[in-house]
Amino acid sequence: MKRSLLVLFAIILFPTFCHAQTVAPVETAAKQAFLLDANTNTVLFTKDADTQMPTSSMSKMLTIYLVFEALRDGKLKLDDTFPTSEHAWKQEGSRMFLNVGQRARVEDLIRGVVIQSGNDAAVVLAEALGGSEENFAEMMNAKAQQLGMKNSHFVNATGLPDPQHYSTARDLATLAMALLHDFPENYHYFSEQQFTYNNISQGNRNPLLYRNMNVDGLKTGHTDTGGYGLTASALRDGRRLVLVLNGMEDMQARADESAKMLDWGYREYGLYPVAKAGENLAQAKVWLGQKPNVRLLLTRDVVLTLPRSVRDGLKAEVSFVQPIQAPITKGQELGKLTLSAPGMTPEEIPLIAAENVARVGFFARMTAKLKLLLHKDA
């Protein structure tokens, strides 16, 4: 009978001496807040992130998601034109200044929504895709559920106030991540700073686009009941953060609080590569195999977001039981990589076989078992 051996390798990625185990505290005047490292899906900060709140024009991100989806699926083209209904023309609040009956190109309407936050443009697109704004709202709710927005409900394409129109900071971050992931080819609209239509020029309402902070999106919002809000995304040195703030008192607070929270996230947390997919992390002995050993690999790149203060305490351990009995199939899970750091919940990543290892023939198996018996009796 073969004997099993648990093999544990400690891979010290950095010196084990650890400095402070917490990040510098931060507070925000926002009523709701959510800050996410998009590279690793790591939550850096929350404040009432699951509390239902009016989303105002940040709702238009979902309107635009459905438009981008229709473009991708061939249901719309950027050069398609649609008429401005009286219902669209009568919309209150921010406007693209469309005229009743005027036909507008889809691409102009996209810029009217994203840059100018035009409620009239949002309704034209909603009627084009849903037949009516009410039908489009049903499409919005179905898509929200599909995207994992668990605490959201929409009744219009604009975000104008309604007791049954709400979302959460976490759900809006989920929506922002979906836009980034699903439509990278269209994401550039969110970073455009100005758009002119009907001889009226309007600047993008996202204040962080003008602060040289590497912010490239996404959408502001404001209502009397919900206050001032912003869903923002920044990309610095290959690392993307997504931020949602809402419930601030004025435009200046929205700009300053958003800038402060993004700077805090980049300053206090770092992105640390650990190992790459396909990297040979260990070799395990094989029992009754045509090869004596099998290499153990990772199936994906491993990158962690950690407080910079605990970086020096990051450790990784490879563990598996050997010898492993043949046959072994390439891709078969054989062990695990465990990552740990002070204040971090340990994370386990599977290790897989790098290759097939066939079983030896009958006589070779008998010889090996005989040798094992003789060794035990000796």
N, C-alpha and C positions, 0 to 999 in steps of 0.2 A: 504494500500500500504506500502511495506517495505521501510525503509530508508537506503540509502547507506552511508557508512563511509569509507573514505580513511584512512587507518592505516599506519603510517610511524614509523618504529623502527630504530633508529640510533644505530648501533653496532660499538662502538669505539674499533677498533682492536689494536690501539696503541695510546699513548698520542697525542693530536692534535697539540702540539707545533712542529713547523717544522724548521729545520735548513736550510742550503742553498738549493736552488731549482734546481741546475744544477750539472752535473758531471764535474770533472776536465777535461779540454779540452785536446784533443790528436790530433797529426798530424802524418801523415805517408808519407814516401817517395814513396810509391806505387802510380802508376797512377790510379789504380782502386782498390777499397776495399769494402768489405761487411762483417759485423760481426753480427751473429745471435745467440740468446739464443734458443737452440733447444727444451728445455723443454716447453717453452710457445710460441715459434715462434715469439719472440720479436726482432725487429731489433735494434741493439745497435749502429751501426756506418755504414755510407755509404759514398763513395766517387766515383762519376761517376760510380755507380754500374750498371747502365743500358746502359752504353756505350759499343758498340760492340768492341771486342778486340780479337787478336789471342790467342787461348787457349793452344797451344802447347800440351804437353803430358798430361795436365789435361783433355784433350778430352778422354783419355783412361778410365776415370771413366765411361763414357757412354758405351764404348766397353765392359768393365767388367760387367756393369749392365745387358747388354743383355746376357752375358755368364752366370751370376748367374740366370737370369730368365730361360734360357734354362735348366740349372741344376735342378731348382725347378720344371719345367714342364716335366721333364723326357726326354727332347730332347737330352741332353748330360749327360755323366757320367764322374766323375773325372778320371777314368781309361781309358776312350776312348783315342785313339791316332789318330793324323792327320799328313799328310806329309807336309814338308816344300817346298813350291813351289819356283821357281826361283824368282818370283815377291816378295815373302816374304823375301827371302835370300838377295836380292839386296837393301833392305830398308836402307836408310841413318840414321845417328844419333845413338841414344842409341840402343843397341842390346843385345839379349840373347845369341847370337853366335850359332844359329842353322846352320846346314849344309844342302845344297840342298838335298832333298829327305829324310832327316831324319824325322822319325815319333816321335812326342813328345806327352806325356800325357797331357790331359786338365789341370790337377792340376799343372803340371810343367809350362805350358804356362801361367796360371793365375799368378803364382809367377814371371814368366819372365816379364809379363806386369806390375804388381803392384810393385814389389820390384826393378827389374832391368830396368823398363821402356822400355822394348825391343820392338822396332818397328817391328822386324821380328815376334815376338810372337803374337803381336796384329793382324798382317795380317793373320797369320795362323788361328787364331780363327775366324777372319772375313770371311775368305774363307770357313771355316768349317760350319759356320752358314748361310752365305748368298750366297754361291756359288762363289762369287767374292767380291772384296773389294767395288766395285761400288754398287752392290746390298746391301751389308751390310750398306753402308752409307745411303741408303734410309731407311733401318730399323732404323738406328740411328735417323734420322730426324723424323720419325713417332713416335718413343718412346719419343724423346725430347718434341714434341708437347703434347703427352699424359701426360707427367710429369709436364707440365706447364712451360717449358722453352720457353718463348715467343720470345726471341731475339737471337736465336741460329740457326746455320746451319752448317752441317758437310759434308765433301766430302771424308774423309778417316777415317780409324780406329785408326790412330796414332797421329794426331794433327800436322803433318808436314805442313809447311806454304802453304797456298793457299788463295787467296783473298776472296773466297766464303766459307772459313772455319772460323767460329767465334762463340763466345758466349759472355756472360756478367758475371760479378762477381755475380750478383744476381741469374742468371740461374745456375751457377756452384754450388752455395750454395743449390739451389733447388735439384740439382742432388745428392749432398752429403747427403742431408736429406733423399732422396729416398733410397739410398744405406743403410743408417743406419736403416731406418724403415722397408724396404722390405726384407733385407737379413742379419739379425743380426747373423745368423749362419755362414755366410761367411765373415763377416767383419774383422775377425782376420788376414786375409792376409795383410791388410793394415798396421798392426803394426809389422810385421815380419821384422827384421833388416838386414837379409842377406840370400842370396840364391846362391847355387853353381850348375852350369850346364855345362856339357862338360868340367869338371875340371876347370872351371873359376868361381871364387867367386866374387860377387858384393854386395855391401851394398845398403840398401834402401836409396834413394836420399832425403827423407824427413829429413831435419836437426833437426827438433824438436823432433824426436824420441830418440835422443841421449842427450837431455837436461834435463831429469828428470822433465818434465813439465806435465805429465799425458796426453800427446798427443798420440793418437792411430791411426792416419790416416791423410790425405788420399793420396794426389798425388801432386808431383811437376811438373813444366813445364818450358821450356826455348826455345825460338827462338830468332834470331837476331832482328826480327821485333817486337815481343811482349815483349821482356825482360824476366826477371825471375819472375816466379809465384809459388804460393802454395795454394792449398786447404787443410786446416788443420781442425782437430777436436780434442777437448780435453774434458776429463771427470774428474771433480774434485768434490768430495763430492756429487756425484749424479747429478751434474749439468753439462750439455754439451753445449759447445759453438762450432759453426762452423764458420770458417774464410776463406775468399778468398781474396788474394792479388795478384796483377799482375803489370808488368811494372817496376820492380826494376832493378837496374843497374848491380848487381852481386850477387853471391851466398851468400856472407856474409850479404849483405843488406836484402836478402830474409829471412835469418834465424833470424836476429836481429829484423827486422820490424814485422815479424810474432809473435815472442816471446813477443815483446812489446805490440802488439795489444791484444793478448790473456790475458796477465797479466792485462792490463787496463780494459778489460771487466769483469774479475772476481773481480777486486778491486773496481770498481766504481758501479757495479750493483749487486744486490742480488736477490735471489729467495725466495719468501715469500708465504707460504701456508696460505690461507684464510679460507676455509671451505671444508669439504669432501662431496662427493656424498652420499645421504641418510641421511645427518645430518638434524635434526629437527630444522629449523630456526624460525618458528612461528606457531601459530594456528589461524585459521580464524573461525568466527562464521558462522553457517549454518542456512539458512532459510528453514523451512519445510522439514528438514532432519531427518532421524532416529537416527542420532548422532548430538549432539549440536555443535561440532567443527570438523574441519578437519586440519590435520597437513600439513605443507608446507615444501617441501624438495628440494634439489638441484639434478639435473640429473647428475652432474659430479663434480669431484674435481676442486676446484678453486685455482689456483696458479698464482701469479703475478711476473713478473720481473720488478723491479723498481730501480732507482738510490738509493743507500744506504742513500743519504742525504735527501730523501723525505720519507723514511720509516716511520718516526714518524707522518707523516700527512695522512697516509692511513686510510680511513674510509669506512664503508659499511652501506647501508641503505636497509631495507626490506620494501617493500610497496605492498599493496593490498587493494581492495575494499571489504568491508564486510557489512552485512552478504552475503554469497554466496548461491544462490538458488540451492536446490537439484533438481534433482539428480546430483551427482558429480562422475566422473569417475576417477579411479586411473590413474595418469599420466597426468591429465588435467592441463593445465597451468592456474594458478590462481594469480600469482603475479610476482615480480621480485626482484632481489638483485642488487643494484647499487653500484659499487665500484668507488672511486675517491681518488685522491691524487694531490698535487700541481704539475702542469705541465703535468698531465696525462689526456687523454681523458676519460671521465667516461665510464665504461663498465657495461652493463646490462646482467644479467644471469637469465633465467626463473626459477620460483619456481613452483613446480607441487604438485598436491594432492597425499598424501601418500597412500590413500585408497579409495575405493568406498564408497559413502554415498547415500543410497537409499532415495527416497522420501517417506514421510509418507502417510498413506491412506487418502481416501476422507474425512471421518469424522474428522480426526485430522487436515486436512488442513482447513476445515470449522471452526473448533474451534479456530485455530490460527488466522485466518483472522477476526473472530468475536472479539477476544480479542484485536486485533490491532485497529479495528474500535472503540470499547468502550474506548480504551486508548486515541485515538485521540479526542473523543467527551468529555472526562473528563476535 
